[in-house]
Amino acid sequence: MAPPRRILSFLLFVPHVMTQTDYAQYVNPFMGSEGPYPGLAFGGGDIFVGGAVPFGVAKVGIDTYEPNVSYSTLNGGYTPQGLVTAFSMMHESGTGGAPKYGIIPQMPLTNVAPPVNLLDNQTYWQSRVGNDTATVGYYRTQLENGVVAELAGARHSGIMQYSFPAGEQHVLVDISHYLPQETGGYSSQIFVGGAIDIKTNSSVYTGYGTYALGWNEGAPFTVYFCGEFDHTPSQAQTFRGRNTDPMQRYHTLASGGIPQAMLGNTSEYSGPLSDRIGALFSWNNSTSSQIKSRVGISFISEQKACGFKNDEIPSWDVNATAAASRAEWNDDVFSKIQVPTDSSVNVTNLNLLYSSLYFMHLMPSNRSGENPLWNSEEPSWDDFYTLWDIFRNTVSLYHLIQPTAYEGMIRSLIDIWRYEGYMPDGRSGNYNGLVQGGSNADNVLADAYVKGLKGGINWTDGYAAMVKDAEVQPYNTFSYVDSTASVKEGRGALYDWIPLSYVSSDRSTRYVSRTVEYSLNDFALSQVARGEAPGDVQKYLNRSANWQNIWNHNVKSVNTTPIFTGFLAPRISNGTWNITDYNPALCGECEDTAISYEATPFEYSFVIPHDTQTLIQFMGGLATFESRLDYIFQPGTSQQDLGANGAGITTIMNIGNEPDFALPYLYNYISKQYKSVQQSRALANEFFHDANYGVPGNSDAGALNSWLIWQMLGLYPIVTQPIYLLGSPWFSDINMTVNNNRTLRITANNLDNTNSYYVQSVKINGQPWSRTWFEHTDVMVEGGTIDFELGSNASMWETGPVPPSPGHLVLNNTS
């Protein structure tokens, strides 16, 4: 393996004097770009690196190919040492599974003579030399052919600047380019068709590309583009060639080998054979060695793409676009949480905080005004990748610091139900999918509802969308990943859930995790029903206790010391148990057809946030609950191969996977808040770093990053409830903008992040506080204060009641 390339994050010159703190200087755009194996993205955050604005449609960055396909992770386009295949306009960030996007590209070349084949990027891909550099909104790299590429991004557009060495100067635009799944397979993206037109005697080209599949098995979607160069090329010609990529349900040439591209026209249309098309732009050596290009994209038309290019990037100055992006990030994101930045503050902690804020605002994408599927006055959002990841704590942070955007997301989710029949659990490329567990848009809506988010949300329709999830079986998608039920939307196992009151092990997949998630989904319905349909409350509250129907009080842990009794377990549809050789610490592949998804039943047995009271009872009471909770944090206890999302983790508790996010805070429910502080800080210190290997697994659209932000604030939200748990803040003074223009001030007296961080006492709004939790209305509506007194000794300072279990209900038919 080659030695890892050094990567630099630097402060870009900003031409105007900023009147506020430039928090963007503390963002490390490479945090999470690498995993535990130096030089490889595998096991890292799968992040996007490049130019973007908050929730932007365009994410302008490089696409790469990693030769070691066994450890290949191309999801964000960027990899530390991968070979560069293009600079493209659209990317995801922090996602797992097969890649999505990496489309509407350019590639600067210094030679196009054979053996270069424009249809085969293996003949022209480039390694990088020197140091990649990046800051908020800007990226720079140097290719082995001598070209220095710089880029910056706006909301629907991007600017690329190529500094060529002496010699030939070409820019390839391959409309059929996309990020592949290197090992191939059912979910790999495909190019379906497109068109490109070079304007006569001009430096402008327009067209569209249509693509399909990717991780969410999406339907074809079309992106229109409008590109322009600052120098009219000496020669501009389109090309076409037969498509030889293996594709399902589309025409492809399967005779072997990649043909040469045919050049010579000024326009091309892909046609019914899905021919590959593009253009090659060339400049004589006598022209400037620096070629700049602006590109706009739209889901509606070429005209809108040209408008975005001209309006969002009015100049040819890449630094000006980067500076505008940086200002937007400072104004709209980083300034929402302000902490001291003087010399007394640990710069690493500043970098962790503001980098995490950055990564949690790259997705989803605000495509309002860009919905190609239906006409609606509602906001349009896409790239919920996925709600299964972000419902647990990310959306609760959006609620506080991005209430307008968050309202737009929820209105968009409801509008998707109006026109497509279901709200998504995941959605990308304007298509619902995949479902990983339950119908988790329900949890998102409930979390907003109980915290009083109104605005323009039609909650009557919102509740109707939730009822659709709860009551109507979606059609079977017969997906390769799970052929038993729908993985596109809705709850695929309602055929079990409604008649049996659990998900069975003989008729369904993911039966343990789905039972747990459907229970929380139905609790979410009961919460919204309190205001929208009071007659439904008890029905869904009863159903929220169905997790108890697969709780076997006699199942014992395997290979543990001590032995624990009572776990979620497989149950057959006839009511009998399927527990022969059952080990709750294992979940097989932990994927779509396994017993549970991305966590073991041992972990899921703790994931009942709406009824922790019953959970403690089922585990044997306070002492045994505490003992079992202690055990999952002990190194060496994991028996499961955790794969890329658990590299380096040896505990049962896996902070790299979302189901476990709230587990460190469960000690608050047994009046041992100091242990919540102890365990959550230990996780943050061990697994989150201001480094390329900065997060423990793919960041899942910023879900891991938002977990760290809550940790640093000293708070943690309980989803679907207007409740926050108290932790211990990492900064002495935090000013947080909540509810648009109110201020929550959090102070930490006697804080030392090394030695003095245990809570001794708390005041909220100046009043002594005896509980380890508070309600949303206490400080999140009109603002307020939370004052922590910290010390070096663990203290059981709490004397008030434990956090509530609003779904508390014990069924009579448990075994």
N, C-alpha and C positions, 0 to 999 in steps of 0.2 A: 504494500500500500504506500502511495506517495505521502510525504509529510504534509500535514495540513497547511492550507494556505492561510495566511494572516488576513484578517478582515478588520477594517477600520470604520468606526462611526465618527464623523467629524461634524463640526459646527459650520454650516454653510453661511457665507456672508449674506446678511439681510440689508438691503440698501436703504431702508427707512428706519428711523429711530423708534423702537418699540416703547410704548408707555407703560407696559406691564412687564412682569417677570417672564423671560423667555423660557418657559418650562420645557419647550421642545428640545432644548439642549441636553436634557436628561434622558431622552429616549434612545435606547439602543435598538436600532431596527433589525439587528441580527440575533436578538435574544430568542432562542428556540430554533435557530437555523440548523443546529447540529444535534446529534444524539450522542450516546455514550461511546460510539466508535469514532475516533477523530477523522474528520474529513467526510463523513457520511451523514446524511439527513435522517437515516433510519433511527427510530426511537426518540427523535427530537420533536419539535413543535409543529413541523410541516408548514411553516409560516410563509407568507408572502413577503418578499423584500422588493421594494421599488417605490414608485411615486403614486400617491393616492390621497384623497381627502376623506374625512369622516363619512362612513356609510356610502362611499362613492360607487358609481357603476363601473368606472374604469379603474383598474389597478394595473399600472404599467410597469412591467418588469421582465426579467429574463425567463426563458424556458431552457431547461437543461435535460441532459440524459446521463444517467449514471451507468457505467459499463457493468458494474457488479449488480446484476438484476436481482440477485437474492436479497439484497439489502437496499433496493431502490425505493425511494420515496420522492415522487415528483409533484406532489399535490399543489404546492404553492408556486411551482415553477422553479424557484430558487433551490439549489443545493450547493454545499460548500465547494465541492470540486468537480461537479458535473460538467459535461461538455455543453457549450452553449449552442442551441439550435435556432433561437430566434429571440427577438424582443417583442412581446405581444401585449395586447391592450386589456385583457381580462384574466383575472385569477381569483381563486378562492384563497383563504388563509386558515391554517390550523386544522385542516380536515383530514380524515382517514379514508380508507377505501380507494377505489379507482379515481384518478384525477378528473377534474371538470375544468373546462375552458383552456386557457393558453391559446387564444384565437385572435385573429386580425393582427398578423405579425409583420415584422420587417427583419431582415438580416443583412448587415453590411459585409460585403465580400471584396477581396482584393484580386480575385481570380475566378473566372467562370469557365476556363478552358478545361477539356477533359484532363483528369478523370472526374471533374466536378459534374454532377448531374443534378439539375435543379429539382428533380423529383425525389432525390435521395439525400436526406440531410446528413447521412453518414459520410458523404463525400465532401462536405464543406463545414461540418460542425467544428467548433473552436474551443480549445482549452483557454483558460484565463491565466494571465501573468500578473505579477505584482499583487497589489492589495485592492480588493473591492472596498469601496467607500460608500457610505450612505448616511443620510440624516432624514428627518421627517420631510417627506415629499420629494426626495432626490436620491438618485443612485448613479454610481459610476463604476465602470470596469474597463479593463484593457484585454483585448483578445490577442491570441498568439499571432494573428496576421498583422498586428500592429495597430489596429483600429481601437481608438478610445471612444467608448460609448457612454454618453450621459443622458439621463432622462428625468422627467418630472411629470406629475400627473395632476389633472383637474377632475371635475365630477364626471364628465362623459368624454374626456379627451386626454391626450398626452402629447408631449413634445420629446423628440429624440434628437440628439446631436452627436454626429459621428465625425471624429477627427481622423482622417486617413493618413497613412504614410505616403511617401512618394510612390507613384505607380497607378495601377488601375483603381477605379472607384465605382463600386456597384452597390445597389440596394435591392435585395430580393424580397418580393412580396408574394408569399405562397398562401393563397386563401385556404388551401386544404390542410394547412398546418393546425395541429392541436397537441395538447399534452397526452401522450399515450399511456396506457397501462403496459409497462414494459414486458410483463410476462403474458400479455394478451388476455383473452377471456371474455366472458359474457358482458361485462360492464364497461369494457374499453370504449372510449369515444370513437365516433366515426364522422367523416365529412360526407354530407349528403348531397350538396350541390351549392352553386353560387354563380356570381357574375362579377366581372371587373371591366371597367372602361377607362381608358386614358384619354383625357381631354386633349384635343388637337392643339399643338403649339403651346402647351401648357405644362405646368408642374403639378397638376391636380389629377388624382385618380379617385374613382368612386366605385361602389358595388356592394355586394353582400355575400355572406357565407351562411350556410345552413349546416347545423351540427346536431348530433343526437347522442343519447346514452350517457356514459359517465356513471359515477357512483350511484346516482339516484335512478338509473335506468330510464332517463328522461326521453320524452318525445322530441322530435326535431324542433329546433328554435333557430330563428334567423337574426343575424346582427348585420346592420347596414354600416358602411364605413365611408369616410371622406378623408383622403390623405392629400397632403401637399408638401412639396419641397421648396426650400428657400431659393434654390438654383434650378432653373429649367434644365433638365437632363439633356445631354448630347444625343442620347438615344433612349427611347422608351418603347418597349414591346411586350406584348402579353405572351403567355405560353399556355399550353395545355398538354395533357398526357393521360393515358389510361390510369385509372385508380386500381392499384394492386393490393391495397390494404384489405385484410380479411374482414368482411362485414356481413352481419346477419341481415337478411331481408332486403338487401340492396345489391345492385349489380356491381361486380368487380371482376377484373381480369385475373384469372387464376392459372395462367399458363406458365408462371414462374418468371422471376426476374423483374426488375424495374426498368421500364423503357426510358429512353431519353425524351426530354421535353421538346415540344415543337414550338418554336418562337416565330414571330414575324407580324403579328396583328396588333391592333390597338384596342381590341375588345374581345372578350371571351365569355361564353355561357357554358356552364358545366354540362347541362343536358341530362337526359334520362339515364345515362350510364354512370352518372356521378363522377365524370372526368375531373381530374385535378386541374386547377387553373391558378393563374397568378400573373405577375408581371416582373420584369427585370428593368431597372433604371440604371443608366450608366452615364458617367461624366468624363470628359476628356481630362488628361493630366494637367492641362493649362488652367483649368478652373480652380476655384478655392478648394483647399484640402479639407475644409470643414463643410459637411452637408448637414442641414437641419431639416427636420420633418415634423409637421403637426398632423395629428390624426384625431378625428372625432368619430364616435360610434353612437348608434341609435337602434332601438328595437322597432322603430316606426318607419323611417325612411332615410334615403341618402340626403335629402334636403335638411332634415333635422340634424344629421351627423355633421354636415357642413356648417350648420348654424352653431352647433356646440363647439366645433373647432375654432371658429372665428370669434365667438363671444367669450369663451372661457380662456382662450390662449391668444390674446390680441397681438402679442409680439413674438419675435423669434428668439427671445432671451430665455434660455432654459432656467437661469437663476431667478428670473422674475416669476416664472410659474411656480418654482419651488418655494420662493418666498411667500407667494400668495397662499399656497397650501399650508405652509408653516404657520402663517397668521391665522388661518381658519382653524387649524388644530389648537392653537393657543387659546383663541377666543371661545370656541365652541366645546372644547373637551378639557384641555389641561387646566384651564382656569377654574373649572368647576370644583376641583379639590386643590386647595392651596395650602402649602406647608412651608415652614421656614427653609430658606436655602443658604443661610449664612454658614460660616466656617465651622460652626459647632455641630452641624448636621452631617450625618454619614451620607456621603455622595452615593454610595452603593444603594442605599435605601431609596434615595431620590430616583435613581435610575430604575430600580425595580418598580416603583410606584407609577412613574410616568410612562415607562415602556409598557406596563400592563394596561394602563388606560388606552394607550395607542392601539394595542392589539385587540382589545375588546370592542373597538369602534371601527374596525375594518369591514366587518360584516354584522348584520345583513346589508343588502344594497337597497338604497332608496331609489326606486325607479318610477316615482310618481310622474305622471305625464308620459310614461314610456311603456304602457301596458298594451301589447299588440293583440291581446286575446278578446277583450271586450271594452266597451265604452263605459266609463264610470267616473263619477266625481270624487270617488274615494281615493285616498293615497294608495300607491302600489309599491309593495316591497317584495324582494326576492332574495334568494340565497340565505334562507333560514336553514343553516347546515350545521347542526339541526336544533330544533326546539328541545329534543331529548337532552341535548347537552346544556343549553343555555337557560332552561326553565328553572334550574336549581338555585342559581344566585345571580346570573348575569342580568336577567330582565328586571330583577328587583333593584339593581343599580341603575339601569336605564330609567326606571320609574322616578328615581330621585334626581338624577343629574341630566337626563334627556327626556323630560316628560312629553314634549311636543313630538319628538321622533317616536317615542314609545307609543303614544296615542295613535300615530300613523301606522305603526306596525300592527297594532291590534285591529284597527279599522280595516287594514289590508287583509289580515287573516280572515275576518268575517266576510269580506267581499269575495275572497277565494271560495268560501263556502257557498255564497249566493250563486256564483256562476259555475263552480265545478263540483259542488255537492258535499265536499268535506274540507275542513281546515287541514292544513298540512302538519305532519310531525317533522318532516324535512321537505325542503323545496329548493330547486335550483334550475336555471334554464326555463323558468316559467312552467314548472311541472312538479307536482307533488311526488314525494318519495325521498328517502325510504322511511318506513316505520321501523323503529328499533325496539319499541316496547308498547307503550300505551298511546293514547291520543293526547299528547302533551300540550297542544294548544289550549286544552281545557285548563291546565294548571296555570298557563300564562294569563288567560282571561280572568281566572279566579283571583290570582294574585293582584291584578290591577283592580278588580272589582272591590275586594275587601279593603283596599287602601284608598278607595274613593275616586279613582280616575274616571272622569266623565268626559268632558270636552265634547267632541262630535261623535262619540261612540254610540251606536245604536245597540243598547244592551238587550233589548227584546230579541233582536236578531242574533246577538252574541250567544244568548242562552239557547236559542233554537239550534244554533250550530253545535253547541255542546251536547244537546239532547240527541242530535243526529249521531254524533260520535258514540253516545252511550247506548243507543237503541237499534241502530240499523247496521246490519252486517255488510261490509263492503265486498264487492265482487273479488273473486280469487284472481290474482295477477299471474299465478303459475310461474313465479320468478325462479330463476336458477338458484338464487340464494335461499329461498324457502318456497316450495311449491304447494304448501298446505293451505295458504290463505293469502290475503292481500298484504303486500309489503309497500303499497303505494300510499295508503291513507286509511284513516279510521282504525277501528279495533278488529283485527282479523280473527280473533277467537271469541267473538260474541256468541257463536254457536255453542260454546262451553259456558261462558260467563253467565249468560242469562238463565239457562235452565239448571246449571249445576252450582252456581255461585262460587266457582273457581275455574281455573284453566287446567285441563286434565293432561296427564303425561302420555296417554295413549292416543289422543286425538289431535294434540297440538304441540307446537314447539315453544321454546322459551317459557315453559309453563310456570316456573317459579317466578321469574322476573315479571312476566306479564300479569300474573295474579297480584303481585305487589303494586305494579304500576296502574292497573285498572282500578285497584282500591283507592289509590290517591286521586285518580281521575274522577271517580264518583264522589269522593269527598269534595273535590273542586266544584262539581255540579251542585252539591248540597249547599255550598257557600253562596253561590250566585243565586240559587233558588230562593234563598232567604228573602231576597229583594224582588226577584222577578217571577217566581212561581212558588209561593209558600207551601202549597199543597204537595210539592215534590220533595221537600226537604228530608222528611223521614225516610222516604224510599231510597234516596241516594246516600243518606247517612248510613242506613242499614247495609247497603251494598259496599260502602267503604270499609266495612269490617270483614269483608270476604277473605282477606288474607289469612284470617284465623282458620279458615276451612282447609288450608294446607299446612297448618302448624301442627306438627306431630310432637306431643309432649314427651314421647318416649325415645325419640331419635337421639343418639349420642354422637358427639364429635369423635373423629378418628385421628389417631396419631397426634393427640394433643396432651399436654400436661398443664393443668388438670384436665379432666374430661368434663365437657359441658353437655347438658341435657336439654332438649327442646329446640327444634329448628323447623324452618320451612322445609317441606319435603315433597317429592313427587306423589301425586294421588291419581289413581285411575278413574275413569269416568263412571265406573260402577260404585265408587265410594271407597274401595280398598286402597291400601297403600302399596306403592312400588318402591320399597326401601331395601331390598336385598343388595348387599354390598354398597349401600349408599354412603357416600362421604360428602358432607355439606361443604367441605373446603375445596371441592373440585367442580369445574363446570365444563370439562371437555375443551372444545374449541372456544367456548364462551361467545359464540356468534349466533347467527340466525336460527340454526336448527338445534342448538344446544339446550341444556336445561335452563340456563339463564344467560343474559346478555351482558358482557363486559364486567361481570362481577360474579363471585361465587354465591351460592345460597347462604354460606356463613356470613357474608357481607350483607346480602339482601335481608337477612333476618334482623338487621338493625335499621332498615330503611322504611320506617313507618312514621313519618313526621307528624301525622295528624292524630296519632294515638300512642305516643311514647309511654303513657301510663299503663296501658294494657301490655305493651311490649315488656316493660320492666316486670310486671306481674308474671307473664309467661316464662320469663327467664329465671324465675325463682325469687324475685325480690331485689331490693336495693344492693345487697352485698354481692350476690352472684351476678347481677347485671354489671356491677362495677368490675368484678373480677374478669368477666368475659370481655368487657370493653378494654380493660388493661391488656388483655392477652393479644388482641388483634394488632396492637402497636409494637409488639415485641419482635425484634429482628429474628429472622430465621423461622418464622411460623408459617409463611406461605407455602402451600403445597401445590399451587397452581402455576403452570408456565404462563407468565403474564404477557409474553410477546413484546411487541414494540411499545405498547402502552404501559409497560411495567418494568422496563429495563432498569436494573439497579435496585429495584424494590424487593425486599425480602419479607416484608410484613404482610399479614392478611389484609390489613387496611391498605388500600391502593389509592393514593392521592392522584394518580394519573388517570383514574376513571371516575366519572361524575357521580355514580350512585353513592360513593363514599364521602362526598364533599362535606356533609354535615356531621359525620361520625365523631370527629374530634370534639365537637361542641355538645355531645350528649351528656357529658358530665354535669352540665348546667341543670339537667333534669333530676339529678340526685344530690344537689347542693354541694357539688365539688367543683366549683367554677375554676379553681386554681389548676385543676387537671386539664380542663379545656384549654386554658392558656398554655400550659406546659406542652400538651400534645400538638396543638395546632402550630405553635411557634417552632417546635422541633421539626415538624413537617416542612414548614416554610423555609427554615434555615438549611435543611438538608437537601431539598429538591428544587428550590428556586434560586437562580443565580443570575447576576448581571454578566452573562457569558453566552457564548454560542450554544452551549448545552445548558440552557437556562430554565427549561420546564420539563417535567417528568412525563413525556409523551406528547402526542399531538395536542395542540392547545384548544382544539375543538371550537373554532370561531371565537376564541378569547375566553372560553369558560374557565380554563385553568387560571388565566390572568385575572379574571374577576374574583376568583376565590382568594387570590393573593391580596387584591385590593381590600376586600372585606377584612382579611386578617390584619392588614396594616392600619385600617380604620379602628380596629378594636370592636367590631360589630359582626354579626352574621344574621341574615334573614332566614325565616322559616317560610318556605314557599306555600302559597294558598292561605296564609295567615297574616294578619297585620302585626306581626311579632318580630322583634329582633333580639338576638341573644347578645350579651355583653362578653367581650373578650378583653384584649389589652392592646391599646394603640402603640404604633411604632414611632410616632412623632409627638413632640411635646405640645404642639398647637396645630390643629387642623381646622380650616375654614372651608366648609362644604356648601355649595349652592344647592338647595333643594326646592322643589315645587316652583320652578322657574326663577324666582327672585328672592327666596328666603335663605337665611343662613343658619346652618347647624355648626356650632363651634364645639370641637372636642379638644379638651386639654388633658395632659398627662403630667402631673406633678411628680417630681423625683424619678423621672424615667431614665433608665439606663438599659439599653437593649441587650446588654451583656449580663448585667447582674441585678437590675432592679426593674422588674416588669410584672410582678404579681400584684393583683388588685388588693388594696387594703380597705378602700371605701370608694363610694361613688355618690355624686350628686347629679341630679337631673333638673335642669331649670332652677338651680340653686337649692333644691330640697334634698336632704339625705335620702338615699335610695337603698332599700334592703333586698331588692330582687335582682336576679341575674338576667333580666329581660325587661323590655319596655314595649309599649304599643306605638304604632305608626303615628297616631295623633299626638303623642307626647312631644315630639320634636321634628317630625318630618313634614308637617303641613304648614305651620307658621314659623318653623325654625325653632331654635332653642339652644340649650347648652348641655353637654355631658362632661362632667369633670371627674377624672380618675385620680385617685391618690394611689401611687404605686410604691412597692417596696421589694426588698430582696428575699423576703420570706413568704412562703406559701401561706395564705390566710383564708380561713373559711368565714369570710366577712358577711355572707348572705344569710339573712334571718327570715326573709319573706318567703312567700309561696314559690314553688318551682314553676317553670313555664307551663302554660296550659296545654291540654290535649283535647282540643275541641271535637275530635272525632271519637272520643272515648265511648266504647260500646263493647261489651263482652258477649259473644254469641254462645248459645247453649249447646251447639252441636259439634264442638271441637273434640278431637281425640287425644 
